[in-house]
């Protein structure tokens, strides 16, 4: 069992009482990880009776939630919570998860008295660390976006996406490497809400937006204090997070609009110029996986990537042979920005729009490449032969390209460090594979058994005899 820290992100449904109808508590109780039916132990900090001047907090054991009625006012709600939490001290033997809930974890104002001086200091200290709680890679966010039921006790029905604190919490959590996987979502959100990281200037602009009638888009209960506070918190945490971040991954099926690409480019540029460390921005890998992008989006991101001094690995979205020419995003024109990424050691640029122009660009400017994937590229065999100029290449994938026996022979002879090569679904035959006997460092080969039976048998026998640790990957057939 590995305990986890959950951070609750939600909007208060009434002043002084975050959940008068118990709808929030009911939703939390249904989360599988919380296992409410078995009195699952929670690390929620439950304050003592606020009439007690003792400002210390208590850890609690979560028993169960009852959502049978709505409370009117804060005192009944606290009494109800107290009846379902058992006070206890935590020890090293505890096997429970922990929940940060601002209402219970931070000192709140009560109707009959304000915070004590000690509580005020603790409250301000807690607020200053909320970005760390929501943005830390080890925590999980519980995002409650459901609207509360209609009830007289509910006095604030502002949607989750229009509340200052919830927008801040989601934006900070979105800086995680696995933001989606580390979020427990309750209730639906607009597709454009879960967008890419915002630079601090863009976040400031978001908080300052107004409708045509002058009303604020993002609302605060205490905007005079909280709006500038969150701007400071976000800038500080963004600089710290991107200052340490080494991988920026968007490897999931989603569409990156031109607006989002512009925002992401702005975030990368800001990080490159504001990172606190002596070495500047440390982002080494940009992984775009299977994201859908427009041509303009690719151009903007490549331009921003050129400003990252530590960037070494770039994996662009892969396009398949079936993509129509007019719909291709990775083209010789959109990929011209690769010429500025001279420090790259690994590049994935796969698609039928990758032609002779891109290959010539790579051969001329990216001499540091050690790993190159050109799957599905339409570049000619003659153009691909220019890759022999990349003398540091160790791995190259030419699946579904115009690779011929002559090209394979040239690469094997003139790339002294070559260890892995992929030629599945190409024109390579047994004759071409003979040239690999001269590649002293060869460790693995990717073929397709169904389309090259003779070549595969040759590799299984002759090449394996020549290279005892030789591995053959069988792609199993043409790619779709």
TORKOLLUM-189379 format. One line per 3 residues: their letters; for each residue y, x negated, z of C-alpha. Coordinates in Angstrom, 1 decimal, padded with zeros to 4 digits, m for minus. Layout:
<rs>
a = Y:X:Z ~ ...
</rs>
This chain:
<rs>
xxx = 000.0:000.0:000.0 ~ 003.4:m001.3:m001.0 ~ 006.4:000.4:000.7
xxx = 009.3:001.3:m001.6 ~ 013.0:002.1:m001.0 ~ 014.2:005.3:m002.6
xxx = 017.9:006.0:m003.0 ~ 019.0:009.7:m003.3 ~ 021.7:010.5:m005.9
xxx = 023.1:014.0:m005.7 ~ 026.3:016.0:m005.3 ~ 027.2:017.7:m002.1
xxx = 027.1:021.4:m002.4 ~ 029.7:022.1:000.3 ~ 032.3:020.2:002.3
xxx = 030.7:018.8:005.4 ~ 027.2:020.1:004.4 ~ 025.4:018.6:001.4
xxx = 022.6:021.1:001.2 ~ 023.3:024.5:002.8 ~ 020.6:026.3:000.8
xxx = 017.9:023.7:001.3 ~ 017.4:023.3:m002.5 ~ 017.8:019.6:m002.3
xxx = 015.3:019.3:000.6 ~ 012.9:021.5:m001.2 ~ 013.0:019.3:m004.3
xxx = 012.5:016.1:m002.3 ~ 009.5:017.7:m000.6 ~ 007.9:018.2:m004.0
xxx = 008.0:014.6:m005.1 ~ 004.4:013.3:m005.2 ~ 005.2:009.9:m003.6
xxx = 006.5:011.6:m000.5 ~ 003.3:013.4:000.2 ~ 004.9:015.9:002.5
xxx = 001.7:017.9:003.3 ~ 000.4:014.8:005.1 ~ 003.5:014.1:007.2
xxx = 004.3:011.1:005.1 ~ 006.4:008.6:007.0 ~ 010.0:008.2:005.9
xxx = 012.4:005.4:006.7 ~ 015.3:007.8:006.6 ~ 017.9:007.0:009.3
xxx = 018.6:010.1:011.3 ~ 021.7:010.1:013.4 ~ 021.5:011.3:017.0
xxx = 023.2:014.4:018.1 ~ 026.8:013.8:016.9 ~ 028.1:015.1:020.3
xxx = 026.7:011.8:021.8 ~ 029.2:009.0:021.8 ~ 026.4:006.5:021.2
xxx = 026.9:005.4:017.5 ~ 023.4:003.9:017.0 ~ 021.1:005.4:014.4
xxx = 017.4:006.2:014.6 ~ 014.6:005.9:012.2 ~ 012.5:008.9:011.6
xxx = 009.1:010.2:010.6 ~ 009.2:012.8:007.8 ~ 007.2:015.8:008.7
xxx = 007.9:018.7:006.3 ~ 010.7:020.7:004.9 ~ 011.3:024.4:005.3
xxx = 013.4:026.1:002.7 ~ 013.1:029.7:003.9 ~ 016.7:030.3:004.6
xxx = 020.3:029.0:004.0 ~ 022.3:027.7:007.0 ~ 025.9:028.6:007.5
xxx = 027.7:025.5:008.5 ~ 026.8:022.0:009.6 ~ 025.4:022.5:013.1
xxx = 022.5:024.8:012.0 ~ 021.7:022.3:009.3 ~ 021.5:019.4:011.6
xxx = 019.4:021.4:014.0 ~ 017.1:022.3:011.2 ~ 016.8:018.7:010.1
xxx = 016.2:017.6:013.7 ~ 013.4:020.1:014.1 ~ 011.6:018.5:011.1
xxx = 012.2:014.8:011.9 ~ 010.4:013.1:014.8 ~ 012.3:010.2:016.3
xxx = 010.4:006.9:016.5 ~ 010.9:003.2:016.2 ~ 009.7:001.3:013.1
xxx = 007.3:m001.5:013.5 ~ 005.5:m004.1:011.3 ~ 002.5:m001.8:011.2
xxx = 004.4:001.1:009.5 ~ 003.1:002.1:006.2 ~ 005.8:004.3:004.7
xxx = 008.4:004.5:002.0 ~ 012.1:004.5:002.9 ~ 014.8:006.9:001.7
xxx = 018.5:006.2:001.7 ~ 020.4:009.5:002.0 ~ 024.1:009.1:002.5
xxx = 024.4:012.1:004.8 ~ 021.8:010.8:007.2 ~ 022.1:007.1:006.6
xxx = 025.9:006.8:006.9 ~ 028.1:008.1:009.7 ~ 029.8:011.4:008.6
xxx = 032.8:013.3:009.9 ~ 031.9:016.3:012.0 ~ 033.8:019.5:012.5
xxx = 034.4:018.8:016.2 ~ 035.3:015.1:015.9 ~ 036.0:012.2:013.5
xxx = 034.0:009.0:013.3 ~ 034.5:006.6:016.2 ~ 036.1:003.1:015.4
xxx = 032.6:001.5:015.5 ~ 031.3:004.2:013.2 ~ 034.2:003.8:010.8
xxx = 033.4:000.1:010.5 ~ 029.7:000.8:009.9 ~ 030.6:003.5:007.4
xxx = 032.9:001.2:005.4 ~ 030.3:m001.6:005.5 ~ 027.6:000.8:004.3
xxx = 029.8:002.1:001.4 ~ 030.4:m001.5:000.3 ~ 026.7:m002.0:m000.2
xxx = 025.7:001.2:m002.0 ~ 025.8:m000.5:m005.4 ~ 023.3:m003.0:m004.2
xxx = 021.0:m000.2:m003.0 ~ 021.1:001.8:m006.3 ~ 021.2:m001.2:m008.6
xxx = 018.6:m003.4:m007.0 ~ 015.5:m003.9:m009.2 ~ 013.2:m003.2:m006.2
xxx = 014.6:000.2:m005.4 ~ 013.9:003.6:m007.0 ~ 016.6:006.3:m007.5
xxx = 015.9:009.9:m006.9 ~ 018.3:011.7:m009.1 ~ 018.9:015.3:m008.2
xxx = 020.7:017.0:m011.0 ~ 019.7:020.7:m010.4 ~ 022.5:023.2:m009.8
xxx = 022.2:024.9:m006.4 ~ 021.3:028.6:m006.2 ~ 024.2:031.1:m006.0
xxx = 025.0:031.6:m002.4 ~ 028.3:032.0:m000.4 ~ 027.6:028.7:001.5
xxx = 027.7:026.8:m001.8 ~ 031.4:025.9:m002.4 ~ 031.0:023.0:m004.8
xxx = 029.1:023.6:m008.1 ~ 030.5:020.6:m010.0 ~ 027.7:019.4:m012.3
xxx = 026.0:016.0:m011.5 ~ 027.5:014.5:m014.7 ~ 031.0:015.3:m013.7
xxx = 031.0:013.9:m010.1 ~ 032.5:010.5:m009.5 ~ 029.9:009.2:m007.0
xxx = 026.9:010.4:m009.0 ~ 028.2:008.9:m012.2 ~ 028.8:005.7:m010.4
xxx = 025.3:005.6:m008.9 ~ 023.6:006.4:m012.2 ~ 025.7:003.7:m014.0
xxx = 024.8:001.1:m011.4 ~ 021.1:002.1:m011.5 ~ 021.3:001.9:m015.3
xxx = 021.9:m001.8:m015.1 ~ 018.3:m002.3:m014.0 ~ 015.8:m003.9:m016.3
xxx = 013.5:m000.8:m016.0 ~ 016.1:001.8:m015.2 ~ 014.2:004.8:m016.6
xxx = 010.8:003.8:m015.0 ~ 012.5:003.3:m011.7 ~ 014.1:006.8:m011.6
xxx = 012.6:010.0:m010.2 ~ 014.4:012.7:m012.2 ~ 014.9:016.2:m010.8
xxx = 016.7:018.5:m013.1 ~ 017.8:017.9:m016.7 ~ 020.7:015.9:m018.0
xxx = 022.5:015.8:m021.3 ~ 021.0:013.2:m023.7 ~ 024.2:011.2:m023.9
xxx = 024.5:010.9:m020.2 ~ 021.8:008.3:m019.9 ~ 023.6:005.8:m022.1
xxx = 023.8:002.1:m022.2 ~ 025.6:m000.2:m019.7 ~ 029.3:000.2:m019.6
xxx = 031.7:m002.7:m019.2 ~ 034.1:m002.4:m016.2 ~ 037.0:m001.5:m018.5
xxx = 035.0:001.2:m020.1 ~ 033.8:002.5:m016.7 ~ 037.5:002.7:m015.6
xxx = 038.4:004.6:m018.8 ~ 035.5:007.0:m018.1 ~ 036.8:007.8:m014.6
xxx = 040.3:008.3:m015.8 ~ 039.4:010.7:m018.6 ~ 041.2:014.1:m018.7
xxx = 040.6:017.3:m020.6 ~ 043.2:018.7:m023.0 ~ 044.4:021.0:m020.2
xxx = 045.0:018.0:m017.9 ~ 042.0:018.5:m015.7 ~ 040.0:015.5:m014.7
xxx = 036.6:015.1:m016.5 ~ 035.1:013.1:m013.5 ~ 036.0:014.8:m010.2
xxx = 036.2:013.6:m006.7 ~ 036.5:015.3:m003.4 ~ 038.7:012.4:m002.3
xxx = 039.9:011.0:m005.6 ~ 042.9:009.1:m004.1 ~ 040.6:006.8:m002.2
xxx = 037.3:007.0:m004.0 ~ 038.4:006.6:m007.6 ~ 039.9:003.1:m007.2
xxx = 037.2:002.2:m004.7 ~ 034.4:002.9:m007.3 ~ 036.3:001.0:m010.0
xxx = 036.3:m002.1:m007.7 ~ 032.7:m001.6:m006.7 ~ 031.5:m001.3:m010.3
xxx = 033.4:m004.3:m011.5 ~ 032.1:m006.5:m008.7 ~ 028.5:m005.3:m009.1
xxx = 028.5:m005.5:m012.9 ~ 029.8:m009.1:m012.8 ~ 027.2:m010.0:m010.2
xxx = 024.3:m008.2:m012.0 ~ 025.0:m009.5:m015.4 ~ 025.8:m012.9:m014.0
xxx = 022.2:m013.1:m012.8 ~ 020.5:m011.0:m015.5 ~ 018.4:m013.1:m017.9
xxx = 016.9:m010.2:m019.9 ~ 018.6:m007.2:m021.5 ~ 015.9:m004.8:m022.5
xxx = 016.2:m001.5:m024.4 ~ 012.6:m001.5:m025.4 ~ 012.0:002.3:m025.5
xxx = 012.1:005.0:m028.1 ~ 015.7:006.1:m028.2 ~ 018.6:006.4:m030.6
xxx = 021.5:004.0:m030.0 ~ 024.6:005.6:m031.5 ~ 027.5:003.7:m033.0
xxx = 029.6:004.6:m029.9 ~ 026.9:003.3:m027.6 ~ 026.5:000.1:m029.6
xxx = 030.2:m000.4:m029.3 ~ 030.0:000.1:m025.5 ~ 027.1:m002.3:m025.2
xxx = 028.8:m004.9:m027.3 ~ 031.9:m004.5:m025.1 ~ 029.6:m004.9:m022.0
xxx = 028.1:m008.1:m023.4 ~ 031.5:m009.6:m024.3 ~ 032.9:m008.8:m020.9
xxx = 029.9:m010.3:m019.2 ~ 030.2:m013.4:m021.3 ~ 033.8:m014.0:m020.2
xxx = 033.6:m012.8:m016.6 ~ 030.3:m014.0:m015.2 ~ 030.9:m015.7:m011.9
xxx = 028.4:m018.6:m012.2 ~ 029.4:m022.0:m013.5 ~ 027.1:m021.5:m016.5
xxx = 028.6:m018.2:m017.5 ~ 026.4:m015.3:m018.6 ~ 022.7:m016.2:m018.2
xxx = 021.3:m013.5:m020.6 ~ 018.5:m015.4:m022.4 ~ 016.6:m012.5:m024.0
xxx = 017.8:m009.3:m025.8 ~ 015.0:m006.9:m026.5 ~ 015.8:m003.9:m028.6
xxx = 012.2:m002.8:m029.1 ~ 011.8:000.4:m031.0 ~ 015.4:001.7:m030.6
xxx = 016.9:003.6:m033.5 ~ 020.2:002.1:m034.7 ~ 022.7:002.5:m037.5
xxx = 023.7:m000.4:m039.7 ~ 027.1:m000.6:m038.0 ~ 025.4:m000.7:m034.6
xxx = 023.3:m003.7:m035.6 ~ 026.4:m005.5:m036.9 ~ 028.3:m005.0:m033.7
xxx = 025.5:m006.1:m031.5 ~ 024.9:m009.2:m033.5 ~ 028.6:m010.1:m033.2
xxx = 028.5:m009.6:m029.5 ~ 025.2:m011.6:m029.1 ~ 027.0:m014.6:m030.7
xxx = 029.2:m014.8:m027.5 ~ 026.2:m015.2:m025.2 ~ 025.8:m019.0:m024.6
xxx = 022.3:m018.8:m023.1 ~ 020.8:m016.4:m025.7 ~ 017.5:m017.8:m027.0
xxx = 015.3:m014.7:m027.7 ~ 016.3:m011.8:m029.9 ~ 013.9:m009.0:m030.9
xxx = 015.5:m006.4:m033.2 ~ 014.0:m002.9:m033.8 ~ 011.0:m003.0:m036.2
xxx = 011.1:m001.0:m039.4 ~ 008.1:m000.1:m041.4 ~ 007.3:m000.3:m045.1
xxx = 007.5:003.5:m045.3 ~ 011.2:003.6:m044.5 ~ 013.2:004.7:m047.6
xxx = 015.6:002.1:m049.0 ~ 018.6:004.3:m048.2 ~ 017.5:004.6:m044.6
xxx = 016.8:000.9:m043.9 ~ 019.0:m000.5:m041.1 ~ 017.8:m004.2:m041.2
xxx = 019.2:m005.4:m044.5 ~ 020.5:m008.7:m045.8 ~ 024.0:m007.3:m045.4
xxx = 023.7:m006.1:m041.8 ~ 021.8:m009.3:m040.7 ~ 024.5:m011.7:m041.8
xxx = 025.6:m012.1:m038.1 ~ 022.3:m014.0:m037.4 ~ 024.0:m017.0:m038.9
xxx = 026.0:m017.4:m035.7 ~ 023.0:m017.4:m033.4 ~ 022.2:m021.0:m033.9
xxx = 020.6:m021.5:m030.5 ~ 017.8:m018.9:m031.0 ~ 014.3:m020.2:m030.4
xxx = 012.6:m016.8:m031.0 ~ 013.5:m014.1:m033.4 ~ 011.9:m010.8:m034.4
xxx = 013.4:m009.3:m037.5 ~ 010.8:m007.1:m039.2 ~ 011.4:m004.6:m042.0
xxx = 011.3:m004.1:m045.8 ~ 015.1:m004.5:m046.0 ~ 014.7:m008.2:m044.9
xxx = 015.0:m010.0:m048.2 ~ 015.7:m013.3:m049.8 ~ 019.2:m013.4:m048.4
xxx = 018.1:m013.2:m044.7 ~ 015.4:m015.8:m045.2 ~ 017.8:m018.2:m046.8
xxx = 020.2:m017.6:m043.9 ~ 017.5:m018.3:m041.3 ~ 016.4:m021.5:m043.1
xxx = 019.9:m022.8:m043.2 ~ 021.3:m021.9:m039.8 ~ 018.5:m021.4:m037.3
xxx = 016.9:m024.8:m037.1 ~ 016.0:m024.3:m033.5 ~ 013.6:m021.5:m034.1
xxx = 010.1:m022.0:m032.6 ~ 008.8:m018.4:m033.1 ~ 009.7:m016.1:m036.0
xxx = 008.3:m012.7:m036.9 ~ 009.1:m011.4:m040.4 ~ 006.6:m008.5:m040.6
xxx = 007.0:m006.1:m043.5 ~ 009.8:m008.3:m045.1 ~ 010.3:m007.9:m048.8
xxx = 011.4:m011.5:m049.4 ~ 009.7:m013.3:m052.2 ~ 007.1:m016.0:m051.7
xxx = 009.5:m018.5:m053.2 ~ 012.2:m017.6:m050.7 ~ 009.7:m017.7:m047.8
xxx = 008.8:m021.3:m048.8 ~ 012.3:m022.3:m047.6 ~ 011.0:m021.7:m044.1
xxx = 009.4:m025.2:m044.2 ~ 012.9:m026.4:m043.3 ~ 012.4:m024.9:m039.8
xxx = 010.5:m028.0:m038.5 ~ 010.3:m026.7:m034.9 ~ 008.4:m023.5:m035.9
xxx = 005.2:m023.1:m033.8 ~ 004.5:m019.4:m034.4 ~ 005.2:m017.3:m037.5
xxx = 004.1:m013.8:m038.4 ~ 004.2:m012.8:m042.1 ~ 002.1:m009.7:m041.9
xxx = 002.6:m007.4:m044.9 ~ 004.8:m009.9:m046.8 ~ 004.5:m011.6:m050.2
xxx = 002.7:m014.5:m048.7 ~ 000.3:m016.3:m051.1 ~ m002.2:m019.0:m050.9
xxx = 000.4:m021.5:m052.2 ~ 002.9:m020.4:m049.5 ~ 000.4:m020.6:m046.7
xxx = m000.7:m024.1:m047.9 ~ 003.0:m025.3:m047.9 ~ 003.6:m024.0:m044.4
xxx = 000.5:m025.5:m043.0 ~ 001.3:m028.9:m044.5 ~ 005.0:m029.1:m043.7
xxx = 005.3:m027.5:m040.3 ~ 003.8:m030.1:m038.0 ~ 004.0:m027.9:m034.8
xxx = 002.5:m024.8:m036.2 ~ m000.1:m023.2:m033.9 ~ m000.1:m019.5:m034.7
xxx = 000.2:m017.7:m038.0 ~ m000.2:m014.1:m039.0 ~ m001.0:m013.3:m042.6
xxx = m002.7:m009.9:m042.3 ~ m002.4:m007.6:m045.3 ~ m001.0:m010.3:m047.5
xxx = m002.2:m012.0:m050.8 ~ m003.9:m014.8:m048.9 ~ m007.5:m015.5:m049.8
xxx = m010.3:m017.8:m048.7 ~ m008.8:m020.4:m051.0 ~ m005.5:m020.4:m049.1
xxx = m007.2:m020.6:m045.7 ~ m008.7:m023.9:m046.7 ~ m005.2:m025.5:m046.3
xxx = m005.3:m024.5:m042.6 ~ m008.0:m027.2:m042.1 ~ m005.1:m029.7:m042.3
xxx = m003.1:m027.9:m039.6 ~ m004.1:m030.1:m036.6 ~ m002.4:m027.8:m034.0
xxx = m003.7:m024.5:m035.2 ~ m004.8:m022.2:m032.3 ~ m004.8:m018.6:m033.7
xxx = m004.8:m016.7:m036.9 ~ m004.1:m013.0:m037.6 ~ m006.1:m011.5:m040.5
xxx = m007.2:m008.1:m041.6 ~ m011.0:m007.8:m041.9 ~ m011.0:m004.7:m044.1
xxx = m008.8:m006.1:m046.9 ~ m009.9:m009.7:m046.8 ~ m013.6:m009.7:m045.9
xxx = m014.4:m013.1:m047.5 ~ m011.4:m014.7:m046.0 ~ m012.3:m013.3:m042.6
xxx = m015.8:m014.7:m042.8 ~ m014.4:m018.1:m043.8 ~ m012.1:m018.1:m040.8
xxx = m015.0:m017.0:m038.5 ~ m017.2:m019.9:m039.6 ~ m015.4:m022.9:m041.1
xxx = m012.1:m022.6:m039.2 ~ m013.8:m021.9:m035.8 ~ m016.0:m024.9:m036.4
xxx = m013.0:m027.1:m037.1 ~ m011.0:m025.7:m034.1 ~ m013.3:m024.9:m031.1
xxx = m010.6:m022.9:m029.2 ~ m009.5:m021.1:m032.4 ~ m008.8:m017.4:m031.9
xxx = m008.8:m014.7:m034.7 ~ m006.9:m011.5:m034.3 ~ m008.2:m008.6:m036.4
xxx = m005.5:m006.1:m037.1 ~ m008.1:m003.7:m038.3 ~ m006.4:m002.5:m041.5
xxx = m003.1:m002.1:m043.3 ~ m000.1:m001.1:m041.2 ~ 001.2:002.4:m041.6
</rs>
